[in-house]
Amino acid sequence: MITLRRSEERGQANHGWLKSAHTFSFAGYYDPSHMGFGPLRVINDDIIAAGRGFGTHGHRNMEIITYVLDGAVAHKDSMGNGSTIRPGDVQRMSAGTGVQHSEFNPDTAHATHLLQIWIEPNEVDGEPAYEEKNFSAEDKRGRLRLVASPDAADGSVGIRQDARLFAGLFDGDERATLPLAAGRKAWVHVAQGQATVNGKALNAGDAVALEGEPEVAIANGTGAEVLVFDLP
């Protein structure tokens, strides 16, 4: 079964300094038919104004992945971590028993575009943890590069859930497939550009849910940056 989730169907929020599109129910956007997909709970497509950001706030028992598409975000947290995340970087924060953090756009002239992803953990009240790694454009070009997994395989960041996140860049004749094991499902999000996923034409912000399908097949990319979640 293939289910489309078009960009314009997402929940919208405009706070002036922050414009956000919510794939799933979040904050003031509530849709009981879009509460998540398996353990995938949040994909927020955020544009943060120059010099603005999220002040210090807390999280518990959530795997939080920050994926920057354009610009940069400066991170600080109660574990003592502080860094600036840019395109190609994947940041993972396991909130566990609780963590406080802030995220700001350090550029005073340009907006930052990022995806904030939440995945429910398969264990609760663990020790908070932080990790970030860079995956070059060459490493993602024309293929699906594993960037997050439960066992930190292939140099990916480790998450506390039986879920895997792949990222790829596609143009022209470049294509890739990802087999799905029996009982697994996939959520495919086109972050930028256009591509076809299992024959469905998708634009930036569009997504598709795949259930009972043997594989994910990505082709016909035009400036496409695609994220694939392999989920239980």
C-alpha positions as CSV (number, residue, x, y, z in Angstrom):
1,M,0.0,0.0,0.0
2,I,1.3,3.5,-1.0
3,T,-0.2,6.5,0.7
4,L,0.8,10.1,-0.4
5,R,1.2,13.0,2.1
6,R,1.4,16.2,0.1
7,S,3.4,19.2,1.3
8,E,0.3,21.5,1.3
9,E,-1.6,19.0,3.5
10,R,0.8,19.5,6.4
11,G,0.0,21.6,9.4
12,Q,1.3,25.1,9.1
13,A,2.6,27.5,11.8
14,N,4.0,31.0,11.3
15,H,5.5,32.6,14.4
16,G,7.2,35.4,12.5
17,W,10.7,34.2,13.4
18,L,9.8,30.6,12.7
19,K,7.8,29.1,9.8
20,S,7.1,25.4,10.3
21,A,5.3,22.7,8.4
22,H,4.2,19.7,10.5
23,T,4.0,16.3,8.8
24,F,2.4,14.9,11.9
25,S,0.4,16.4,14.7
26,F,2.5,18.8,16.7
27,A,1.9,21.7,19.1
28,G,-1.2,23.6,17.9
29,Y,-1.7,21.3,14.9
30,Y,-3.8,18.3,15.7
31,D,-5.0,15.7,13.2
32,P,-5.9,12.3,14.6
33,S,-5.3,10.7,11.2
34,H,-1.7,12.0,11.3
35,M,-0.2,11.2,14.7
36,G,2.9,9.6,13.4
37,F,4.0,6.5,11.5
38,G,5.2,3.6,13.6
39,P,7.8,5.1,16.0
40,L,8.3,8.1,13.7
41,R,6.5,10.9,15.6
42,V,7.6,14.2,14.2
43,I,9.0,15.7,11.0
44,N,8.9,19.5,11.3
45,D,10.1,21.4,8.2
46,D,11.5,24.6,9.9
47,I,12.7,27.9,8.5
48,I,14.3,30.0,11.3
49,A,14.8,33.7,10.7
50,A,18.3,35.2,10.8
51,G,19.6,35.6,14.3
52,R,16.6,33.9,15.9
53,G,15.9,30.5,17.4
54,F,14.5,28.2,20.1
55,G,15.4,29.3,23.6
56,T,16.3,26.7,26.3
57,H,13.6,24.1,26.7
58,G,13.4,20.5,27.8
59,H,12.7,17.0,26.3
60,R,12.3,13.5,27.8
61,N,12.3,10.0,26.2
62,M,12.6,11.0,22.6
63,E,15.3,10.4,19.9
64,I,15.7,13.9,18.3
65,I,17.5,14.2,14.9
66,T,18.4,17.6,13.4
67,Y,19.1,17.6,9.7
68,V,20.1,21.0,8.3
69,L,19.2,21.7,4.6
70,D,20.5,25.2,4.3
71,G,22.3,27.6,6.7
72,A,23.4,26.6,10.2
73,V,22.0,26.0,13.7
74,A,24.0,26.6,16.9
75,H,23.3,24.0,19.6
76,K,23.8,24.1,23.3
77,D,22.5,21.6,25.9
78,S,22.6,20.7,29.6
79,M,25.1,17.8,28.9
80,G,27.7,20.4,28.1
81,N,27.6,20.1,24.3
82,G,27.9,23.1,22.1
83,S,28.4,23.1,18.3
84,T,27.2,24.5,15.0
85,I,25.4,22.1,12.7
86,R,25.5,22.7,8.9
87,P,24.3,20.9,5.8
88,G,25.7,17.4,5.7
89,D,25.8,17.1,9.5
90,V,23.4,14.8,11.3
91,Q,22.8,15.6,15.0
92,R,21.3,13.0,17.4
93,M,20.1,13.8,20.9
94,S,18.7,11.0,23.0
95,A,16.7,12.9,25.6
96,G,16.2,9.9,28.0
97,T,15.6,11.0,31.6
98,G,15.6,14.7,30.5
99,V,17.7,17.3,28.7
100,Q,17.6,21.0,28.2
101,H,18.8,22.6,25.0
102,S,18.6,25.6,22.7
103,E,18.9,25.9,18.9
104,F,19.7,29.2,17.3
105,N,20.4,30.5,13.8
106,P,23.8,32.2,14.2
107,D,23.7,33.9,10.8
108,T,22.3,37.5,11.2
109,A,21.7,37.9,7.5
110,H,20.2,34.6,6.3
111,A,17.5,32.1,7.3
112,T,18.2,28.5,8.3
113,H,16.2,25.6,6.8
114,L,16.2,22.4,8.8
115,L,14.2,19.2,9.5
116,Q,13.5,18.4,13.1
117,I,12.8,14.7,13.5
118,W,11.5,12.9,16.6
119,I,11.5,9.1,16.9
120,E,10.0,7.4,19.9
121,P,12.7,5.2,21.7
122,N,12.3,1.5,22.5
123,E,13.6,2.1,26.0
124,V,12.6,4.9,28.4
125,D,14.5,6.9,31.0
126,G,17.9,6.1,29.6
127,E,21.0,8.3,30.1
128,P,20.8,11.4,27.9
129,A,23.3,11.3,25.0
130,Y,24.5,13.4,22.2
131,E,26.2,12.7,18.9
132,E,26.8,14.4,15.5
133,K,28.5,13.2,12.3
134,N,29.0,14.6,8.9
135,F,28.0,12.8,5.7
136,S,29.4,14.4,2.5
137,A,27.4,15.1,-0.6
138,E,29.6,12.7,-2.5
139,D,28.7,10.0,0.0
140,K,25.0,10.5,-0.6
141,R,25.1,11.1,-4.4
142,G,22.9,8.7,-6.3
143,R,22.6,6.3,-3.3
144,L,20.8,6.0,0.0
145,R,23.4,6.5,2.7
146,L,22.7,5.1,6.2
147,V,22.9,8.1,8.6
148,A,21.1,6.8,11.7
149,S,20.6,3.2,13.0
150,P,20.1,1.3,16.2
151,D,23.6,-0.2,16.1
152,A,25.5,2.8,14.6
153,A,26.3,0.7,11.6
154,D,28.4,2.0,8.7
155,G,29.4,5.1,10.7
156,S,25.9,6.3,11.3
157,V,24.7,7.9,14.5
158,G,23.1,5.5,16.9
159,I,19.4,5.8,18.0
160,R,17.5,3.9,20.6
161,Q,14.9,2.3,18.3
162,D,14.8,-0.4,15.6
163,A,14.6,2.2,12.9
164,R,17.0,3.3,10.2
165,L,17.3,6.6,8.4
166,F,18.9,6.9,5.0
167,A,19.7,10.1,3.0
168,G,20.3,10.5,-0.7
169,L,20.9,13.1,-3.4
170,F,19.4,12.4,-6.9
171,D,19.6,14.1,-10.3
172,G,18.9,12.8,-13.8
173,D,19.6,9.1,-14.3
174,E,20.7,8.5,-10.7
175,R,18.5,6.0,-8.9
176,A,18.5,3.8,-5.8
177,T,16.5,1.0,-4.3
178,L,16.2,-0.1,-0.7
179,P,14.8,-3.6,0.1
180,L,12.2,-3.7,2.9
181,A,12.2,-6.8,5.0
182,A,8.9,-8.6,5.7
183,G,6.9,-6.7,8.3
184,R,8.8,-3.5,7.8
185,K,7.5,-0.3,6.4
186,A,8.9,3.0,5.1
187,W,8.3,6.7,5.2
188,V,10.0,8.6,2.4
189,H,10.3,12.4,2.6
190,V,11.5,14.6,-0.2
191,A,13.3,17.4,1.6
192,Q,14.3,19.3,-1.5
193,G,13.8,19.2,-5.2
194,Q,11.7,16.6,-7.0
195,A,11.8,12.8,-7.5
196,T,9.7,9.7,-8.1
197,V,9.3,7.3,-5.3
198,N,7.8,3.9,-6.2
199,G,6.5,5.5,-9.4
200,K,4.8,8.5,-7.5
201,A,6.0,12.0,-8.5
202,L,6.9,14.0,-5.4
203,N,7.9,17.6,-4.9
204,A,9.8,19.2,-2.0
205,G,7.9,18.6,1.3
206,D,5.9,15.7,-0.1
207,A,6.1,12.3,1.4
208,V,4.9,8.7,0.9
209,A,4.1,5.9,3.3
210,L,4.9,2.4,2.1
211,E,3.4,-0.6,3.7
212,G,3.6,-4.2,2.4
213,E,5.9,-3.0,-0.4
214,P,9.1,-5.1,-1.2
215,E,11.3,-2.0,-1.7
216,V,11.8,1.7,-1.9
217,A,12.7,2.9,-5.4
218,I,13.9,6.4,-6.0
219,A,14.4,7.8,-9.6
220,N,14.0,10.9,-11.8
221,G,15.5,13.3,-9.4
222,T,15.9,17.0,-10.0
223,G,17.9,18.6,-7.3
224,A,16.4,16.0,-5.0
225,E,17.4,15.4,-1.4
226,V,15.5,12.4,0.0
227,L,15.2,10.9,3.5
228,V,14.0,7.3,3.9
229,F,12.9,5.9,7.2
230,D,12.9,2.1,7.5
231,L,10.6,1.3,10.4
232,P,9.1,-1.6,12.3
